[in-house]
Amino acid sequence: MTTYTDAGDIDLDEVVVTGKDGQRITEADADAAAAEFEKARGGRPSLTGAAGSTPALAVRVDPEVRDLLLARAEREGKTLSAVAREALEAYARTA
């Protein structure tokens, strides 16, 4: 088994570091890998349109209500989250 040690911050253009394939890793390689990681970070896009995260809300419902919401979501070609979000927004705006 290979053991890895965190060497902290190093200048990859001064210190020779190689990958599993034996090829040298440069600062440019590390920057490209970091950019790719950030791009492929995953998750859903924010509903606010900003780069931040959207607040999440967990709600417990009766199984019958969940089934009704799922059926509506399927009929409308939406996700359960989208249908629940629309219902909560409509309720909140009429309060």
C-alpha distances in whole Angstrom, upper triangle without the diagonal:
4,6,10,13,16,19,22,24,24,27,24,28,28,24,22,19,17,15,13,16,17,20,21,21,25,27,28,25,24,27,27,24,25,29,27,25,28,30,28,28,29,32,35,38,40,43,45,44,43,39,39,38,40,41,40,42,41,45,45,48,50,48,51,51,48,49,52,50,47,50,52,49,48,52,52,48,47,44,44,43,46,49,48,48,51,53,52,53,56,57,56,58,61,61
4,7,10,13,15,18,21,21,23,21,24,24,20,18,15,14,12,10,13,14,17,18,18,21,23,25,22,21,24,24,21,23,26,25,23,26,28,26,26,28,31,34,36,39,42,43,42,41,37,37,36,39,40,39,42,41,45,46,48,50,49,52,52,48,50,52,50,48,51,52,49,49,52,51,48,46,43,44,43,45,48,48,47,51,52,51,52,56,56,55,57,60,60
4,7,10,13,15,18,18,21,20,23,23,19,18,14,14,13,12,15,16,18,18,18,21,22,24,22,20,23,24,21,22,25,25,23,26,28,26,26,28,30,34,36,38,41,42,42,40,36,36,35,38,39,38,41,40,44,45,48,50,49,52,52,48,50,52,50,48,51,52,49,49,53,52,49,47,44,44,43,45,48,47,47,50,52,50,51,55,55,54,56,59,59
4,7,9,12,15,15,18,16,20,20,16,15,12,12,11,11,15,15,17,16,15,18,19,21,19,17,20,21,18,19,22,22,20,23,25,24,23,26,28,32,34,35,39,40,39,37,33,33,33,36,37,36,39,39,43,44,47,49,48,52,51,47,49,52,49,47,50,51,48,48,52,51,48,45,42,43,41,44,47,46,45,48,50,49,49,53,53,52,54,57,57
4,6,9,12,13,16,15,19,18,15,15,12,13,13,14,18,17,18,17,16,18,18,21,19,17,20,22,19,19,23,23,21,23,26,25,24,27,29,33,34,36,39,40,39,37,33,33,33,36,37,37,39,40,43,45,48,51,50,53,52,49,51,53,50,49,52,53,49,50,54,52,49,47,44,45,42,45,48,47,46,49,51,49,50,53,54,52,54,57,57
4,6,9,10,14,14,17,17,14,15,12,14,14,16,19,18,19,17,15,17,16,19,18,15,18,20,17,17,20,21,19,21,24,24,22,25,27,31,32,33,37,37,36,34,30,30,30,33,34,34,37,38,41,43,47,49,49,52,51,48,50,52,49,48,51,51,48,49,52,51,48,45,42,43,41,43,46,45,44,47,49,47,47,51,51,50,52,55,54
4,7,7,11,11,15,14,11,12,11,13,14,17,19,18,18,16,14,15,15,18,17,14,17,20,18,17,21,22,20,22,25,25,24,27,30,33,34,35,39,39,38,35,31,31,32,35,36,37,40,41,44,46,50,53,52,55,54,51,53,55,52,51,54,54,51,52,55,53,50,48,45,46,43,45,49,48,46,49,51,49,50,53,54,52,54,57,56
4,6,10,11,15,14,12,14,13,16,16,19,22,21,20,18,15,15,14,17,17,14,16,19,17,16,19,21,19,20,24,24,23,26,28,31,32,32,36,36,35,32,28,28,29,33,34,35,38,39,43,45,48,51,51,54,52,49,52,53,50,49,53,53,49,50,54,52,49,46,44,44,42,43,47,46,44,47,49,47,47,51,51,49,51,54,54
4,7,9,12,12,11,13,12,15,17,20,22,21,20,17,14,13,11,15,15,12,13,17,16,14,17,20,18,19,22,23,22,26,28,31,31,32,35,35,34,31,27,27,29,32,34,35,38,40,43,46,49,52,52,55,53,50,52,54,51,50,53,53,49,51,54,52,49,46,44,45,42,43,47,46,44,47,49,47,47,51,51,49,51,54,54
4,6,9,8,7,10,10,13,15,18,20,18,17,14,12,11,9,13,13,11,13,16,16,15,18,20,19,21,24,25,24,28,30,33,33,34,38,37,36,33,29,30,31,35,37,38,42,43,47,49,52,55,55,58,56,53,55,57,53,52,55,55,52,53,56,54,51,48,46,47,44,46,49,49,47,50,52,50,50,53,54,52,53,57,57
4,5,5,6,9,10,13,15,19,20,18,16,13,10,8,7,11,12,10,12,15,15,15,18,20,20,21,23,25,25,28,31,34,34,35,38,38,36,33,30,31,33,36,38,40,43,45,48,51,54,57,57,59,57,54,56,58,55,53,56,56,52,53,56,54,51,49,47,48,46,47,50,50,48,50,53,51,51,54,55,53,54,58,58
4,5,5,6,7,10,12,16,16,15,12,9,7,5,5,9,9,8,11,13,13,14,16,18,18,20,22,23,24,27,30,33,33,35,38,38,36,34,30,31,33,36,39,40,43,45,48,51,54,57,56,59,57,54,55,57,54,52,55,55,51,52,55,53,50,48,46,47,45,46,50,49,47,50,53,51,51,54,56,54,55,58,58
4,6,7,9,12,14,18,18,16,13,10,8,5,6,9,10,10,12,14,15,16,18,20,21,22,24,26,26,30,33,36,35,37,40,40,38,35,32,33,35,39,41,43,46,48,51,54,57,60,59,62,60,57,58,60,56,55,58,57,54,54,57,55,52,50,48,50,48,48,52,52,50,52,55,54,53,57,58,56,57,61,61
4,7,9,13,16,19,20,17,15,11,11,9,9,12,14,13,15,18,18,19,21,23,24,25,27,29,29,33,36,38,38,40,43,43,41,38,35,36,38,41,43,45,48,50,53,56,59,62,61,64,62,59,61,62,59,58,61,60,57,57,60,58,55,53,51,53,50,51,55,54,52,55,58,56,56,59,60,58,59,63,63
4,6,10,13,16,17,14,13,10,9,9,10,13,14,13,16,18,18,19,21,23,23,25,27,28,28,32,35,38,38,39,43,43,41,38,35,36,37,41,43,44,47,48,52,54,57,60,60,62,61,57,59,61,58,56,59,59,56,56,59,58,54,52,50,52,49,50,54,54,52,55,57,56,55,59,60,58,59,63,63
4,7,10,13,14,11,10,7,7,8,11,13,13,13,16,18,17,19,21,22,22,25,27,27,28,31,35,38,38,40,44,44,42,39,36,37,38,42,44,44,48,49,52,54,57,60,59,62,61,57,59,61,58,56,59,59,55,56,59,57,54,52,50,51,49,50,54,54,52,55,57,56,56,59,61,59,60,64,64
4,7,10,11,9,8,6,6,8,10,13,11,11,14,16,15,16,19,20,20,22,24,24,25,28,31,35,35,37,41,41,39,37,33,35,35,39,41,41,45,45,49,51,54,57,56,58,57,54,55,57,54,52,55,56,52,52,55,54,51,49,46,48,46,47,51,51,49,52,54,53,53,57,58,56,57,61,61
4,7,8,5,5,4,5,9,12,14,11,12,15,16,14,17,19,19,19,22,24,24,24,27,31,34,35,37,41,42,40,38,34,35,36,39,41,41,45,45,49,51,53,56,55,57,56,53,54,56,53,51,54,54,51,51,54,53,49,47,45,47,45,47,50,50,49,51,54,53,53,56,58,56,58,61,61
4,5,5,6,6,6,10,13,14,11,11,15,15,12,15,18,17,17,20,22,21,22,25,28,31,32,35,38,39,37,36,32,33,34,37,39,39,42,43,46,48,50,53,51,54,53,49,51,53,50,48,51,51,47,47,51,49,46,44,42,44,42,44,47,47,46,49,51,50,50,54,55,54,55,59,59
4,5,8,10,10,14,17,17,14,14,18,17,15,18,20,19,18,22,23,22,23,25,29,32,33,36,40,41,39,38,34,35,35,38,40,40,43,43,46,47,50,52,51,53,52,49,50,52,50,47,50,51,47,47,50,49,46,44,42,43,42,44,47,47,46,49,51,51,51,54,56,54,56,59,60
4,6,9,10,14,17,17,14,15,19,17,16,19,21,19,20,23,24,23,24,27,30,33,35,37,41,42,40,39,35,37,37,40,42,42,45,45,48,50,52,54,53,55,54,51,52,54,51,49,51,52,48,48,51,50,46,45,43,45,44,45,48,49,48,51,53,52,53,56,57,56,58,61,62
4,7,9,13,16,17,14,15,19,18,17,20,22,21,21,25,26,25,27,29,33,36,37,40,43,44,42,41,37,38,39,42,44,44,47,47,51,52,55,57,56,58,57,54,55,57,54,52,54,55,51,51,54,53,50,48,46,48,47,48,51,51,50,53,56,55,55,58,60,59,60,63,64
4,6,10,13,13,11,13,16,15,15,18,20,19,20,23,24,24,25,28,32,35,35,38,41,42,40,38,35,37,37,40,43,43,46,47,50,52,55,57,56,58,57,53,55,57,54,51,54,54,51,50,53,52,48,47,45,47,46,47,50,51,49,52,55,54,54,57,59,57,59,62,62
4,6,10,11,9,11,14,14,14,16,19,19,19,22,24,24,25,28,32,35,35,37,41,41,39,37,34,35,36,40,42,43,46,47,50,52,55,58,56,59,58,54,55,57,54,52,55,55,51,51,54,53,49,48,46,48,46,47,51,51,49,52,55,54,53,57,58,57,58,62,62
4,7,8,6,7,10,11,10,13,15,15,16,19,20,21,22,25,28,31,32,34,37,38,36,34,30,32,33,36,38,39,43,44,47,49,52,55,54,56,55,51,53,54,51,49,52,52,49,49,52,50,47,45,43,45,43,44,48,48,46,49,51,50,50,53,55,53,54,58,58
4,5,5,6,9,10,11,12,14,15,16,18,20,21,22,26,29,32,32,33,37,37,35,33,29,31,32,36,38,39,43,44,48,50,53,56,55,57,56,52,54,55,52,50,53,53,49,50,53,51,47,46,44,46,43,44,48,48,46,49,52,50,50,53,55,53,54,58,58
4,5,5,6,9,10,10,12,14,15,16,18,20,21,24,27,30,29,31,35,34,32,30,26,28,30,33,36,37,41,42,46,49,51,54,54,56,54,51,53,54,51,49,52,52,48,49,51,49,46,44,42,44,42,43,46,46,44,47,50,48,47,51,52,50,51,55,55
4,5,5,6,9,10,11,12,14,15,16,18,20,23,26,28,28,30,33,33,30,28,25,27,29,33,35,37,41,42,46,48,51,54,53,55,53,50,52,53,49,48,51,50,46,47,50,47,44,42,41,43,41,41,45,45,43,45,48,47,46,50,51,50,50,54,54
4,5,5,6,9,10,11,12,14,15,16,18,21,25,27,27,29,33,33,31,29,25,27,29,32,35,36,39,41,44,47,49,52,51,53,51,48,50,51,48,46,49,48,45,45,48,46,43,41,39,41,39,40,44,44,42,44,47,46,46,49,51,49,50,54,54
4,5,5,6,9,10,10,12,14,15,16,20,23,25,25,27,31,31,29,27,23,25,26,30,32,33,37,38,42,44,47,50,49,51,50,46,48,49,46,45,47,47,43,44,47,45,42,40,38,40,37,38,42,42,40,43,45,44,44,47,49,47,48,51,52
4,5,5,6,9,10,11,12,14,15,19,22,24,23,25,29,29,26,24,21,23,24,28,30,32,36,37,41,44,46,49,49,51,49,45,47,48,45,44,46,46,42,43,46,43,40,38,37,39,36,37,40,40,38,41,44,42,41,45,47,45,46,49,50
4,5,5,6,9,10,11,12,14,17,21,23,22,24,28,28,26,24,21,23,24,28,30,32,35,37,40,43,45,48,47,49,47,44,46,47,43,42,45,44,40,41,43,41,38,36,35,37,35,35,39,39,37,40,43,42,41,44,46,44,45,49,49
4,5,5,6,9,10,10,12,15,19,21,21,24,27,28,26,24,20,22,23,26,29,30,33,35,38,41,43,46,45,47,45,42,44,45,42,40,43,42,39,39,42,40,37,35,33,35,33,34,38,38,36,38,41,40,40,43,45,43,44,48,48
4,5,5,6,9,10,10,14,17,19,19,21,25,25,23,21,17,19,20,24,26,27,31,32,36,39,41,44,44,46,44,41,42,44,40,39,42,41,38,39,41,39,36,34,32,34,31,32,36,36,34,36,39,38,37,41,42,41,42,45,46
4,5,5,6,9,10,13,16,18,17,19,23,23,21,19,16,18,19,23,25,27,30,32,36,38,41,44,43,45,43,40,42,43,39,38,41,40,36,37,40,37,34,32,31,33,30,31,34,35,32,35,38,37,36,39,41,39,40,44,44
4,5,5,6,8,11,15,17,17,19,23,24,21,20,17,19,20,23,26,26,30,31,35,37,39,42,41,43,41,38,40,41,37,36,38,38,34,35,37,35,32,30,29,31,29,29,33,33,32,34,37,36,35,39,41,39,40,44,44
4,5,5,6,9,13,15,16,18,22,23,21,19,16,17,18,21,23,24,27,29,32,35,37,40,39,41,39,36,38,39,36,34,37,37,33,34,37,35,32,29,27,29,27,28,32,32,30,33,35,34,34,37,39,38,39,42,43
4,6,5,9,11,13,13,15,19,19,17,16,12,14,15,18,21,22,25,27,31,33,36,39,38,40,38,35,37,38,34,33,36,36,32,33,36,33,31,28,26,28,25,26,30,30,28,30,33,32,31,35,36,35,36,39,40
4,6,8,11,12,12,14,18,19,16,15,12,14,15,18,21,22,26,27,31,33,35,38,38,40,37,34,36,37,33,32,34,34,30,31,33,31,28,26,25,27,24,25,28,29,27,29,32,31,30,34,36,34,35,39,39
4,5,9,11,12,15,18,20,18,17,14,16,16,18,21,21,25,26,29,32,34,36,35,37,35,32,34,35,31,30,32,32,28,29,32,30,27,25,23,25,23,24,27,28,26,28,31,31,30,34,35,34,35,39,40
4,7,10,11,13,17,18,17,16,13,13,13,16,18,18,22,23,27,29,31,34,34,36,34,30,32,34,30,29,32,31,28,29,32,30,27,24,22,24,21,22,26,26,24,27,30,29,29,32,33,32,34,37,37
4,7,9,12,15,17,16,16,13,13,12,14,17,16,20,21,24,26,28,31,30,32,30,27,29,30,27,25,28,28,24,25,28,26,23,21,18,20,18,19,23,23,21,24,27,26,26,29,31,30,31,35,35
4,7,9,12,14,14,14,12,12,10,11,13,13,16,17,20,23,25,28,27,29,27,24,26,27,23,22,25,25,21,23,26,24,21,18,16,17,15,16,19,19,18,21,23,22,22,26,27,26,28,31,31
4,6,9,12,11,12,11,11,9,9,12,12,15,16,19,22,24,27,26,28,25,22,24,25,21,20,23,22,19,20,23,21,18,15,13,15,12,13,17,17,15,17,20,20,19,23,24,23,25,28,29
4,6,9,8,9,8,9,8,8,12,13,16,18,21,24,26,29,29,30,27,25,26,27,23,22,25,24,20,22,24,21,19,16,15,17,14,14,17,18,15,17,20,20,19,22,24,23,24,27,28
4,5,6,6,7,6,5,5,9,11,14,17,20,23,25,28,28,30,27,24,27,27,23,23,26,24,21,23,25,22,21,17,16,17,14,13,17,17,14,16,19,18,16,20,22,20,21,24,25
4,5,8,10,9,8,6,9,11,13,16,19,22,23,27,27,28,25,23,25,24,21,21,24,22,19,21,23,20,19,15,14,16,12,11,14,14,11,13,16,15,13,16,18,17,17,21,22
4,5,8,8,8,7,10,12,15,19,21,24,26,29,30,31,28,26,28,28,24,25,27,25,22,25,26,23,22,19,18,19,16,14,17,17,13,15,18,16,14,17,19,17,17,21,22
4,7,8,9,9,13,15,18,21,24,27,29,32,32,33,30,28,30,30,26,26,28,26,23,26,27,24,22,20,19,21,17,16,19,20,16,17,21,19,17,20,22,21,20,24,25
4,5,8,9,12,15,19,22,25,28,30,34,34,35,32,30,33,32,28,29,31,29,26,29,30,27,26,23,22,23,20,19,22,22,18,20,23,21,19,23,25,22,22,26,27
4,7,9,13,15,19,22,25,29,31,34,35,36,33,31,33,33,29,29,32,31,27,30,32,29,27,24,22,24,20,20,24,23,20,22,25,23,22,25,27,25,25,29,29
4,7,10,12,16,19,22,26,28,32,33,34,31,29,32,32,28,28,31,30,27,29,31,28,27,24,22,23,19,19,23,22,18,21,24,21,20,24,25,23,24,27,27
4,6,9,13,15,19,22,25,28,29,31,28,26,28,29,25,25,28,27,24,27,29,26,25,21,19,20,16,17,20,19,16,19,21,19,18,22,23,21,22,26,26
4,6,10,13,16,20,22,25,26,28,25,23,25,25,22,22,26,24,21,24,26,24,22,19,17,17,13,14,17,15,12,15,17,15,14,18,19,17,19,22,22
4,7,10,13,17,19,23,24,26,23,21,24,25,21,22,25,24,22,25,27,24,24,20,18,17,13,14,17,14,12,15,16,14,14,18,18,16,18,21,20
4,7,10,13,16,20,21,23,20,18,21,22,18,19,23,21,19,22,25,23,22,18,15,14,11,13,15,12,10,14,15,13,14,17,17,16,18,21,21
4,6,10,13,16,18,20,17,15,19,19,16,18,21,20,18,22,24,22,22,18,15,13,10,13,14,11,10,13,13,11,13,16,15,14,17,19,18
4,7,10,14,15,17,15,13,17,18,15,16,20,19,18,21,23,22,22,19,15,13,10,14,14,11,11,15,14,12,15,18,16,16,19,21,20
4,6,10,12,14,12,11,14,15,13,15,18,18,17,20,22,22,22,19,16,12,11,14,13,10,11,14,13,11,14,16,15,15,19,20,19
4,7,9,12,10,9,13,14,13,14,17,18,18,20,22,22,23,20,17,13,13,16,15,12,14,17,15,13,17,19,17,18,21,22,21
4,6,8,6,6,10,11,10,12,15,15,16,18,20,20,21,19,16,13,13,16,14,11,14,16,13,13,17,18,16,18,21,21,20
4,5,5,6,9,10,11,12,14,16,17,19,20,21,22,20,18,14,16,18,16,14,17,18,16,16,20,20,18,20,23,23,23
4,5,5,6,9,10,10,12,14,15,16,18,20,21,19,17,13,15,18,16,14,18,19,17,18,21,22,20,23,26,26,26
4,5,5,6,9,10,11,12,14,15,17,18,20,19,17,14,16,18,15,14,18,19,16,18,21,21,20,22,25,24,25
4,5,5,6,9,10,11,12,14,15,16,18,16,15,11,13,15,12,11,14,15,12,14,17,17,16,19,21,21,21
4,5,5,6,9,10,10,12,14,15,16,14,12,9,11,13,11,10,13,15,13,14,17,18,17,20,22,22,23
4,5,5,6,9,10,11,12,14,15,14,13,10,13,15,12,12,16,16,15,17,20,20,20,22,25,25,26
4,5,5,6,9,10,11,12,14,13,13,10,13,14,11,11,15,14,12,15,18,17,17,20,22,22,23
4,5,5,6,9,10,10,12,10,9,7,9,10,7,7,11,11,10,12,15,15,15,18,20,20,21
4,5,5,6,9,10,10,9,8,6,9,10,8,9,13,13,13,15,18,18,19,21,23,24,25
4,5,5,6,9,10,10,10,9,13,13,10,12,15,15,14,17,19,19,20,23,24,24,26
4,5,5,6,8,8,9,8,11,11,8,10,13,12,11,15,16,16,17,20,21,21,23
4,6,5,6,5,6,6,9,8,6,9,11,11,11,14,16,16,18,20,21,22,24
4,5,5,6,7,8,12,11,10,13,15,15,15,18,20,20,21,24,25,26,28
4,6,8,10,11,14,13,11,14,16,15,15,19,20,19,21,24,24,25,27
4,5,9,10,13,10,9,13,14,12,14,17,17,17,19,22,22,23,25
4,7,10,12,10,10,13,14,14,15,18,19,19,21,23,24,25,28
4,7,8,6,7,10,11,11,13,15,16,16,19,20,21,23,25
4,5,5,6,9,10,11,13,14,15,17,19,20,21,23,25
4,5,5,6,8,10,11,12,14,16,17,18,20,22,23
4,6,5,6,8,10,10,12,14,15,16,18,20,21
4,6,5,6,9,10,10,12,14,15,16,19,20
4,5,5,6,9,10,11,12,14,15,17,19
4,5,5,6,9,10,11,12,14,16,17
4,5,5,6,9,10,10,12,14,16
4,6,5,6,9,10,11,13,14
4,5,5,6,9,10,11,13
4,5,5,6,9,10,11
4,5,5,6,9,10
4,6,5,6,9
4,6,5,6
4,6,5
4,6
4
